[in-house]
Amino acid sequence: MDNCFAACGSEGVTTADLDRFTDKIENVLNDEKGRRLFADFMFSSKMKDGRRTLVFWEKIEKLLADTESTEGASYRRYLRKIDSLMDEAERIEELDFATMERLAAARDSESKEDIIEALKVLKVEATKALKREYNAFRRHYVNVK
């Protein structure tokens, strides 16, 4: 087992994890430990907008996972979550307006397939919106290694 690097604390992040997390942003976002480490880094670096975007990304991820179990009344609840997500998106300046329009159109049509596709595109946009914070994270942890 890889040794835990000095800054890992209780997260249990190994040097192999850290190598993977500093390769590309998707490696951080697709790993729960990576997201926690990234969130902690943004908190300590006072990156409020980045933390908001990460929470937004996680909500998209959850909505994509919840899509499988959306029938009847639970589908109405799912649509309300989409509405809430769209309200949150207005506070994230880096998101592409056309992507938000696509999600709004999919939401209005109530087409599950269109909503899923729009959420996937929005997730990519949220990932792009985190690039600046990720580059700072990467620089910080490359130096730690």
Secondary structure as UniProt FT lines:
FT   TURN            6..7
FT   HELIX           9..11
FT   HELIX           15..21
FT   TURN            22..23
FT   HELIX           25..29
FT   HELIX           32..44
FT   TURN            45..46
FT   HELIX           48..66
FT   HELIX           67..69
FT   HELIX           72..89
FT   TURN            90..91
FT   TURN            93..94
FT   HELIX           97..109
FT   HELIX           112..129
FT   HELIX           131..144
//
